[in-house]
């Protein structure tokens, strides 16, 4: 079984381990890059950056911090293999860090906005974790990049600060636009009051999704059941790397993604690169069914 991939909203932090946890600050401004330095990139007691690159026109520039690192280069190439080139323009920084965390879990990667509008993003990767688990690394890159392309200016309106003013879904940072990927995902897969159970200001965790996972076999594990963003991210990573669905409910999500030309391109690129299929190692849901 793959270790669970866990993310937080705002600063999307992917952790690997036995238990869920609060893996990073919930305020994106704490990770708002203003320069390529430890402070600018968000380094500190929890994360120490050893290398970082600016991303210029969708390509890595020479390191602006540290020296080139083969693991970070591999992570970048894994991302490039599946991502349509123009979408890489949404990244401004790509960095590698050592995590000070220990115990049952580590932060595998995180994504954060670089500006208030969500026009540019930073993606950061735990170098040791990536080097030690190739399959989870692949899934992580696909999962993490959803937190970029579903949170751009056209997808998420960050000028909305009140859930009462949002007609789709307010995720704590803003309101998803009516034609956005996440607005449609919520409408299709979080109906019948399911979305009303989610606290948009809470950090995502497997514990939050355990009951929904037990009741609904359509989720790719309890972390996916924690909120719509993580549900989509886990489903998307499963789709890109051609994991076989455990049941019809999971397949319905994979089929919807496959019907979206812009999303299907990620999987097509993975197939062309010879990456996948991977085994479905997500924890099974629907145990109460």
Residue frames relative to the residue before (quaternion, step in Angstrom):
aa qw qx qy qz dx dy dz
X 1.0000 0.0000 0.0000 0.0000 0.00 0.00 0.00
X 0.4429 -0.6609 0.5286 0.2959 3.55 -1.01 0.82
X 0.4990 -0.5970 0.5088 0.3684 3.62 -1.05 0.56
X 0.5730 -0.6135 0.4010 0.3668 3.61 -1.03 0.65
X 0.3059 -0.7175 0.5972 0.1870 3.53 -1.17 0.73
X 0.0422 -0.8375 0.5436 -0.0367 3.56 -0.39 1.21
X 0.0814 -0.8019 0.5919 0.0031 3.56 -0.96 0.93
X 0.2764 -0.7191 0.6064 0.1969 3.51 -1.30 0.43
X 0.4867 -0.6501 0.4926 0.3127 3.56 -1.10 0.64
X 0.7075 0.3742 -0.3318 0.4993 3.56 -1.13 0.70
X 0.7208 -0.0223 0.0455 0.6913 3.52 0.40 -1.23
X 0.2101 -0.8033 0.5464 0.1098 3.58 -0.32 1.21
X 0.0008 -0.8301 0.5545 -0.0591 3.56 -0.29 1.26
X 0.2157 -0.7866 0.5709 0.0935 3.54 -0.65 1.13
X 0.0470 -0.8027 0.5944 0.0146 3.56 -0.76 1.01
X 0.2362 -0.7434 0.6079 0.1481 3.50 -1.26 0.46
X 0.4668 0.6873 -0.4731 0.2930 3.56 -0.85 0.85
X 0.7118 -0.4760 0.3219 0.4040 3.52 -1.31 -0.09
X 0.8034 0.2049 -0.0798 0.5534 3.56 0.99 -0.78
X 0.4890 -0.6365 0.5016 0.3228 3.54 -1.24 0.46
X 0.0091 0.8005 -0.5986 0.0275 3.54 -1.20 0.45
X 0.5475 -0.5302 0.5143 0.3933 3.51 -1.37 0.18
X 0.1337 -0.8658 0.4816 0.0248 3.56 -0.29 1.29
X 0.8216 0.0253 -0.0081 0.5694 3.60 1.15 -0.05
X 0.6669 -0.4956 0.3547 0.4287 3.57 -1.22 0.22
X 0.4267 -0.7223 0.4889 0.2389 3.56 -1.05 0.77
X 0.6237 0.5297 -0.3445 0.4601 3.62 1.21 -0.22
X 0.3828 -0.7519 0.4799 0.2404 3.63 -0.42 1.13
X 0.5850 0.5940 -0.3859 0.3950 3.61 1.10 -0.54
X 0.5843 0.5802 -0.3778 0.4235 3.58 1.18 -0.44
X 0.7509 0.2913 -0.1800 0.5647 3.56 1.27 -0.37
X 0.3603 0.7332 -0.5034 0.2814 3.61 1.10 0.57
X 0.3049 -0.7893 0.5056 0.1686 3.56 -0.28 1.26
X 0.0635 -0.7795 0.6223 0.0326 3.55 -0.92 0.93
X 0.7813 -0.0095 -0.0110 0.6239 3.56 1.25 -0.32
X 0.5433 -0.6214 0.4585 0.3292 3.55 -1.28 0.31
X 0.4030 0.6606 -0.5167 0.3664 3.53 0.39 1.33
X 0.7007 -0.4279 0.3253 0.4691 3.58 -1.24 0.17
X 0.6973 0.4647 -0.2827 0.4667 3.58 0.81 -0.95
X 0.6814 0.5049 -0.2988 0.4377 3.55 0.86 -0.93
X 0.7103 0.4523 -0.2490 0.4784 3.57 1.05 -0.77
X 0.5729 -0.6076 0.3757 0.4018 3.58 1.23 -0.29
X 0.3785 0.7329 -0.4840 0.2922 3.56 1.22 0.39
X 0.1968 0.7659 -0.5928 0.1523 3.52 -1.21 0.52
X 0.8188 -0.2058 0.1644 0.5101 3.54 -1.11 -0.70
X 0.7293 0.4432 -0.2451 0.4601 3.58 1.00 -0.81
X 0.7977 0.1326 -0.0415 0.5869 3.57 1.00 -0.84
X 0.0681 -0.7691 0.6344 0.0363 3.57 -0.91 0.95
X 0.2711 -0.7803 0.5446 0.1449 3.56 -0.49 1.19
X 0.1866 -0.7860 0.5824 0.0908 3.54 -0.91 0.97
X 0.7894 0.0278 -0.0112 0.6131 3.57 1.23 -0.42
X 0.0828 0.7760 -0.6233 0.0494 3.55 -1.14 0.67
X 0.1682 -0.7631 0.6186 0.0822 3.51 -1.21 0.71
X 0.3835 -0.6092 0.6186 0.3148 3.50 -1.24 0.41
X 0.2799 -0.7137 0.6133 0.1899 3.53 -1.22 0.60
X 0.0496 -0.8112 0.5813 -0.0405 3.55 -0.57 1.21
X 0.8352 -0.0908 0.0092 0.5423 3.55 -0.61 1.20
X 0.7318 -0.4650 0.2317 0.4412 3.55 0.95 0.95
X 0.6895 0.4237 -0.2815 0.5155 3.59 1.25 0.22
X 0.5247 -0.6259 0.4731 0.3302 3.55 -1.17 0.63
X 0.2888 -0.7069 0.6187 0.1846 3.53 -1.01 0.89
X 0.6827 -0.4141 0.3633 0.4800 3.56 -1.27 -0.06
X 0.6349 -0.5483 0.3524 0.4149 3.63 -1.05 0.59
X 0.2581 -0.7397 0.6019 0.1547 3.52 -1.06 0.83
X 0.7458 0.1515 -0.1375 0.6339 3.56 1.38 -0.06
X 0.8407 0.1474 -0.1157 0.5081 3.58 -0.86 0.92
X 0.5714 -0.5779 0.4706 0.3436 3.51 -1.36 -0.36
X 0.6566 -0.5036 0.3627 0.4286 3.63 -1.15 0.45
X 0.1369 -0.7921 0.5939 0.0347 3.55 -0.98 0.92
X 0.4548 -0.7249 0.4356 0.2791 3.63 -0.62 1.04
X 0.6288 0.5292 -0.3514 0.4485 3.61 1.05 -0.62
X 0.6608 0.4808 -0.3146 0.4829 3.58 0.94 -0.81
X 0.6166 0.5352 -0.3426 0.4648 3.58 1.04 -0.71
X 0.6409 0.5092 -0.3247 0.4739 3.61 1.01 -0.79
X 0.6398 0.5196 -0.3311 0.4595 3.58 0.95 -0.85
X 0.6424 0.5124 -0.3191 0.4722 3.56 0.97 -0.84
X 0.6762 0.4911 -0.3015 0.4590 3.59 0.86 -0.90
X 0.6116 0.5320 -0.3484 0.4707 3.59 1.09 -0.66
X 0.6515 0.4966 -0.3081 0.4837 3.57 1.04 -0.76
X 0.6554 0.5203 -0.3080 0.4526 3.57 0.93 -0.92
X 0.6171 0.5826 -0.3450 0.4009 3.59 0.98 -0.81
X 0.7865 0.3395 -0.1731 0.4860 3.59 0.98 -0.79
X 0.6982 0.5150 -0.2581 0.4251 3.59 1.18 -0.48
X 0.4761 -0.6415 0.5121 0.3156 3.60 -0.86 0.88
X 0.5691 -0.6703 0.3399 0.3335 3.62 -0.64 1.09
X 0.6612 0.5252 -0.3388 0.4149 3.61 0.86 -0.84
X 0.6318 0.5486 -0.3468 0.4238 3.60 1.11 -0.58
X 0.5724 0.5872 -0.3855 0.4231 3.59 1.18 -0.42
X 0.5234 0.6406 -0.4070 0.3873 3.59 1.23 -0.28
X 0.5925 0.5826 -0.3656 0.4194 3.59 1.22 -0.36
X 0.6348 0.5019 -0.3314 0.4851 3.60 1.27 -0.20
X 0.1933 -0.7724 0.5951 0.1094 3.56 -1.08 0.81
X 0.7944 0.1136 -0.0474 0.5948 3.58 1.15 -0.65
X 0.0390 -0.7534 0.6560 0.0225 3.54 -1.18 0.70
X 0.0437 0.8539 -0.5086 0.1013 3.54 -0.37 1.26
X 0.2780 -0.7342 0.5935 0.1773 3.52 -1.33 0.36
X 0.0605 -0.8217 0.5665 -0.0156 3.55 -0.90 0.93
X 0.3441 -0.6493 0.6259 0.2612 3.48 -1.43 0.26
X 0.2934 -0.7690 0.5449 0.1601 3.56 -0.87 0.95
X 0.3825 -0.7292 0.5237 0.2182 3.53 -0.99 0.86
X 0.5141 0.6650 -0.4092 0.3550 3.56 1.29 -0.14
X 0.0974 -0.7840 0.6106 0.0544 3.53 -1.24 0.45
X 0.5795 0.6107 -0.4177 0.3418 3.52 -1.21 -0.47
X 0.8344 -0.2609 0.1825 0.4498 3.51 -1.17 -0.71
X 0.8117 0.1973 -0.0903 0.5422 3.60 1.13 -0.28
X 0.1297 -0.7564 0.6357 0.0828 3.49 -1.30 0.46
X 0.4729 -0.6159 0.5286 0.3430 3.54 -1.23 0.33
X 0.2882 -0.7924 0.5203 0.1354 3.56 -0.55 1.21
X 0.7722 -0.1702 0.1580 0.5914 3.59 1.00 -0.82
X 0.0163 -0.7896 0.6089 0.0750 3.55 -1.27 0.20
X 0.2361 -0.7331 0.6243 0.1309 3.50 -1.36 0.50
X 0.0484 0.7879 -0.6131 0.0300 3.56 -1.08 0.74
X 0.5267 -0.6044 0.4884 0.3446 3.54 -1.25 0.42
X 0.3719 -0.7174 0.5502 0.2105 3.54 -1.20 0.65
X 0.7793 0.1891 -0.1090 0.5875 3.59 1.20 -0.44
X 0.6707 -0.5261 0.3529 0.3858 3.56 -1.30 0.25
X 0.6855 0.5130 -0.2864 0.4300 3.58 1.10 -0.60
X 0.4184 -0.6926 0.4853 0.3314 3.58 1.14 -0.49
X 0.4012 0.7161 -0.4782 0.3123 3.56 1.06 0.74
X 0.7889 0.1550 -0.0764 0.5898 3.57 1.26 -0.24
X 0.1543 -0.8194 0.5519 0.0124 3.54 -1.05 0.87
X 0.2688 -0.7102 0.6259 0.1779 3.50 -1.40 0.38
X 0.0922 -0.7675 0.6310 0.0653 3.57 -1.02 0.83
X 0.0702 -0.8147 0.5752 -0.0214 3.55 -0.82 1.04
X 0.1785 -0.8162 0.5493 0.0141 3.54 -0.91 1.03
X 0.4028 -0.6739 0.5662 0.2511 3.55 -1.06 0.83
X 0.3750 -0.7843 0.4478 0.2093 3.57 -0.34 1.25
X 0.6636 0.4962 -0.3177 0.4609 3.61 0.88 -0.83
X 0.6638 0.5077 -0.3107 0.4529 3.58 0.90 -0.91
X 0.6628 0.5110 -0.3120 0.4497 3.56 0.93 -0.87
X 0.6633 0.5102 -0.3042 0.4552 3.56 0.98 -0.84
X 0.7196 0.4846 -0.2467 0.4318 3.58 1.07 -0.73
X 0.7992 0.1804 -0.0897 0.5663 3.63 1.14 -0.36
X 0.2423 -0.8233 0.4990 0.1205 3.55 0.02 1.32
X 0.6728 0.5005 -0.3136 0.4454 3.61 0.89 -0.88
X 0.6703 0.4778 -0.3110 0.4751 3.55 0.90 -0.85
X 0.5876 0.5706 -0.3650 0.4426 3.56 1.13 -0.61
X 0.6549 0.5059 -0.3125 0.4664 3.58 0.92 -0.87
X 0.6744 0.4910 -0.2956 0.4655 3.57 0.85 -0.97
X 0.6390 0.5479 -0.3250 0.4311 3.55 1.02 -0.82
X 0.6536 0.5133 -0.3336 0.4450 3.60 0.88 -0.86
X 0.6577 0.4882 -0.3142 0.4801 3.59 0.96 -0.81
X 0.6553 0.5158 -0.3051 0.4598 3.57 0.91 -0.95
X 0.6878 0.5028 -0.2937 0.4334 3.57 0.78 -1.03
X 0.6894 0.5027 -0.3187 0.4129 3.56 0.85 -0.87
X 0.5291 0.5928 -0.4324 0.4264 3.61 1.18 -0.24
X 0.6516 0.5160 -0.3184 0.4558 3.58 1.10 -0.65
X 0.5923 0.4923 -0.3680 0.5210 3.55 1.34 0.05
X 0.8010 0.3598 -0.2163 0.4268 3.59 0.40 -1.18
X 0.6588 0.4580 -0.3410 0.4898 3.63 1.18 -0.15
X 0.7235 0.4290 -0.2349 0.4872 3.60 1.25 -0.06
X 0.3876 0.7115 -0.4921 0.3184 3.58 1.21 0.39
X 0.7420 -0.4434 0.2670 0.4261 3.56 -1.30 0.30
X 0.6995 0.4771 -0.2842 0.4499 3.60 0.94 -0.80
X 0.6893 0.4782 -0.2663 0.4747 3.58 1.23 -0.43
X 0.8036 0.1491 -0.0344 0.5752 3.58 0.98 -0.88
X 0.2424 -0.7756 0.5728 0.1076 3.56 -0.68 1.16
X 0.1716 -0.8307 0.5261 0.0605 3.55 -0.23 1.31
X 0.5178 0.6178 -0.4327 0.4038 3.59 1.23 0.16
X 0.6109 0.5095 -0.3465 0.4972 3.59 1.30 -0.16
X 0.1073 -0.8340 0.5412 0.0084 3.56 -0.62 1.18
X 0.7192 0.3882 -0.2141 0.5350 3.58 1.28 -0.08
X 0.4779 -0.6875 0.4690 0.2810 3.57 -0.77 1.02
X 0.6162 0.5694 -0.3476 0.4185 3.58 1.10 -0.64
X 0.6831 0.4679 -0.2783 0.4869 3.58 1.22 -0.42
X 0.6196 0.5488 -0.3270 0.4561 3.59 1.30 0.02
X 0.2677 -0.7908 0.5352 0.1288 3.57 -0.75 1.07
X 0.6804 0.4309 -0.2926 0.5155 3.61 1.25 -0.13
X 0.6774 -0.4000 0.3193 0.5283 3.57 -0.06 -1.29
X 0.2369 -0.7548 0.6016 0.1109 3.54 -0.82 1.08
X 0.1823 -0.8459 0.4967 0.0672 3.59 -0.54 1.17
X 0.6740 -0.4743 0.2959 0.4828 3.58 1.25 0.25
X 0.7312 0.3417 -0.2133 0.5506 3.57 1.25 -0.43
X 0.7759 -0.1852 0.1649 0.5800 3.55 1.13 -0.62
X 0.5521 -0.6011 0.4783 0.3241 3.51 -1.38 -0.17
X 0.4202 -0.6978 0.5146 0.2676 3.57 -0.82 0.95
X 0.4748 -0.6780 0.4825 0.2863 3.55 -0.92 0.93
X 0.6603 -0.5623 0.3151 0.3853 3.62 -1.08 0.67
X 0.7490 0.3789 -0.2142 0.4995 3.61 1.04 -0.70
X 0.4261 0.7335 -0.4462 0.2853 3.59 1.24 0.17
X 0.6560 -0.5003 0.3975 0.4017 3.53 -1.31 0.38
X 0.7233 0.4616 -0.2686 0.4377 3.57 0.78 -1.01
X 0.5993 0.5488 -0.3778 0.4438 3.61 1.04 -0.60
X 0.6747 0.4721 -0.2930 0.4858 3.58 0.98 -0.82
X 0.6203 0.5430 -0.3400 0.4526 3.59 1.02 -0.75
X 0.6534 0.4995 -0.3099 0.4770 3.58 0.94 -0.86
X 0.6523 0.5239 -0.3202 0.4444 3.58 0.91 -0.90
X 0.7394 0.4393 -0.2353 0.4527 3.58 0.90 -0.90
X 0.8432 0.2475 -0.0621 0.4732 3.55 0.81 -1.03
X 0.7298 0.3372 -0.2394 0.5444 3.60 1.27 0.00
X 0.3064 0.7680 -0.4976 0.2620 3.56 1.07 0.80
X 0.7513 0.4206 -0.2920 0.4164 3.55 -1.40 -0.22
X 0.7374 -0.4522 0.2228 0.4496 3.55 0.99 0.90
X 0.4366 0.7166 -0.4585 0.2925 3.60 1.22 -0.10
X 0.6649 0.5135 -0.3113 0.4443 3.57 0.95 -0.85
X 0.6156 0.5722 -0.3476 0.4157 3.60 1.12 -0.59
X 0.6052 0.5652 -0.3521 0.4362 3.58 1.24 -0.28
X 0.6374 0.5645 -0.3134 0.4206 3.60 1.24 -0.41
X 0.2641 -0.7201 0.6211 0.1608 3.54 -1.01 0.91
X 0.3216 -0.7976 0.4695 0.1997 3.63 -0.27 1.18
X 0.6757 0.4933 -0.2948 0.4617 3.58 1.19 -0.39
X 0.5808 0.5989 -0.3706 0.4083 3.60 1.26 -0.15
X 0.5171 -0.5971 0.5095 0.3413 3.54 -1.22 0.54
X 0.4738 -0.6673 0.4931 0.2952 3.55 -0.97 0.84
X 0.0964 0.7839 -0.6090 0.0730 3.57 -1.09 0.73
X 0.6082 -0.5511 0.4226 0.3846 3.56 -1.19 0.47
X 0.6054 0.5715 -0.3586 0.4221 3.56 1.04 -0.73
X 0.6456 0.5271 -0.3221 0.4490 3.59 1.02 -0.79
X 0.7567 0.4083 -0.2099 0.4655 3.57 1.08 -0.65
X 0.4197 0.7529 -0.4491 0.2354 3.58 1.22 -0.16
X 0.6954 0.4679 -0.2939 0.4595 3.59 0.83 -0.91
X 0.6537 0.4967 -0.3190 0.4734 3.57 0.97 -0.80
X 0.6230 0.5340 -0.3313 0.4657 3.57 1.05 -0.75
X 0.6711 0.5075 -0.3062 0.4453 3.57 0.86 -0.92
X 0.7254 0.4467 -0.2381 0.4665 3.57 1.07 -0.75
X 0.7948 0.2748 -0.1018 0.5314 3.58 1.15 -0.57
X 0.2960 -0.7987 0.4963 0.1679 3.62 -0.40 1.15
X 0.5420 0.6668 -0.3857 0.3360 3.60 1.24 -0.16
X 0.6146 0.5588 -0.3516 0.4318 3.58 1.21 -0.29
X 0.3681 -0.6860 0.5806 0.2383 3.53 -1.19 0.66
X 0.8271 -0.1516 0.0276 0.5405 3.55 0.44 1.29
X 0.6653 -0.5433 0.3437 0.3794 3.58 -1.23 0.45
X 0.6114 0.5425 -0.3774 0.4353 3.60 1.05 -0.56
X 0.6105 0.5423 -0.3442 0.4634 3.58 1.05 -0.72
X 0.6824 0.4953 -0.2812 0.4582 3.58 1.09 -0.70
X 0.4985 0.6837 -0.4240 0.3230 3.60 1.22 -0.07
X 0.7805 -0.1624 0.1017 0.5951 3.61 1.06 -0.65
X 0.6859 -0.5133 0.3039 0.4168 3.63 -1.16 0.36
X 0.6278 0.5518 -0.3525 0.4208 3.61 0.97 -0.75
X 0.7008 0.4463 -0.2728 0.4851 3.57 0.90 -0.88
X 0.5768 0.5617 -0.3666 0.4662 3.57 1.15 -0.56
X 0.6838 0.4660 -0.2895 0.4810 3.56 0.86 -0.94
X 0.6641 0.5262 -0.3152 0.4275 3.60 0.88 -0.92
X 0.6746 0.4724 -0.2990 0.4820 3.59 0.93 -0.85
X 0.6466 0.5112 -0.3184 0.4681 3.58 0.99 -0.83
X 0.6572 0.5180 -0.3109 0.4506 3.57 0.98 -0.85
X 0.6532 0.4957 -0.3270 0.4699 3.60 0.92 -0.81
X 0.6238 0.5237 -0.3346 0.4739 3.59 1.07 -0.73
X 0.6557 0.5168 -0.3059 0.4576 3.57 0.98 -0.85
X 0.6721 0.5182 -0.3140 0.4256 3.59 0.76 -1.03
X 0.7870 0.3107 -0.1590 0.5087 3.58 0.90 -0.90
X 0.5349 -0.7234 0.3534 0.2564 3.51 1.23 0.79
X 0.2000 0.7706 -0.5720 0.1977 3.56 0.94 0.89
X 0.4348 -0.6880 0.5175 0.2641 3.56 -1.06 0.75
X 0.4576 -0.6910 0.4904 0.2695 3.55 -0.84 1.00
X 0.4547 -0.6823 0.5048 0.2700 3.56 -1.13 0.70
X 0.8119 0.0453 0.0424 0.5805 3.59 1.14 -0.58
X 0.7110 -0.4689 0.3224 0.4130 3.56 -1.33 0.18
X 0.6304 0.5443 -0.3472 0.4310 3.61 1.04 -0.68
X 0.6417 0.4799 -0.3194 0.5059 3.58 1.00 -0.73
X 0.6489 0.5328 -0.3255 0.4348 3.57 0.94 -0.86
X 0.6032 0.5652 -0.3608 0.4319 3.59 1.05 -0.68
X 0.6544 0.4967 -0.3123 0.4770 3.57 1.03 -0.74
X 0.6513 0.5043 -0.3129 0.4729 3.57 0.96 -0.83
X 0.6467 0.5201 -0.3201 0.4569 3.58 1.01 -0.79
X 0.6362 0.5194 -0.3422 0.4565 3.60 0.97 -0.76
X 0.6405 0.5104 -0.3257 0.4723 3.57 0.93 -0.85
X 0.6572 0.5313 -0.3090 0.4363 3.57 0.94 -0.88
X 0.6540 0.5235 -0.3054 0.4528 3.59 1.16 -0.58
X 0.6385 0.4967 -0.3297 0.4867 3.59 1.27 -0.23
X 0.4201 -0.7569 0.4356 0.2466 3.57 -0.30 1.29
X 0.6799 0.5039 -0.2995 0.4406 3.59 0.89 -0.86
X 0.6757 0.4580 -0.2858 0.5020 3.57 1.18 -0.56
X 0.6263 0.5505 -0.3389 0.4358 3.58 1.01 -0.78
X 0.5735 0.6095 -0.3839 0.3900 3.58 1.12 -0.57
X 0.5916 0.5658 -0.3720 0.4377 3.60 1.08 -0.64
X 0.6804 0.4727 -0.2938 0.4768 3.58 0.87 -0.92
X 0.6315 0.5380 -0.3410 0.4422 3.59 0.94 -0.83
X 0.6571 0.5001 -0.3090 0.4718 3.55 1.01 -0.79
X 0.6266 0.5250 -0.3400 0.4649 3.60 1.04 -0.74
X 0.6402 0.5139 -0.3232 0.4707 3.58 0.97 -0.83
X 0.6643 0.5099 -0.3032 0.4546 3.58 0.90 -0.93
X 0.6890 0.4658 -0.2705 0.4850 3.57 1.14 -0.69
X 0.4730 -0.6922 0.4273 0.3385 3.60 1.27 -0.06
X 0.5029 0.6455 -0.4250 0.3869 3.57 1.15 0.56
X 0.7566 0.2343 -0.2393 0.5616 3.55 -0.52 1.26
X 0.5446 -0.0709 -0.8046 -0.2259 1.42 -2.47 0.28
X 0.3401 -0.7005 0.5899 0.2137 3.53 -1.25 0.60
X 0.5644 -0.5844 0.4556 0.3638 3.55 -1.23 0.38
X 0.4471 -0.6537 0.5355 0.2933 3.56 -1.16 0.64
X 0.0235 0.8309 -0.5521 0.0656 3.55 -0.17 1.31
X 0.3908 0.7194 -0.4918 0.2966 3.59 1.22 0.29
X 0.5763 -0.5905 0.4371 0.3579 3.56 -1.10 0.69
X 0.4803 -0.7005 0.4536 0.2701 3.56 -0.89 0.97
X 0.1982 -0.7586 0.6105 0.1117 3.55 -1.07 0.84
X 0.6734 0.5040 -0.3641 0.4000 3.55 -1.29 0.22
X 0.3216 0.7819 -0.4844 0.2248 3.58 1.18 0.40
X 0.6677 0.4707 -0.3158 0.4826 3.62 1.19 -0.36
X 0.5146 0.6690 -0.4112 0.3442 3.59 1.25 -0.19
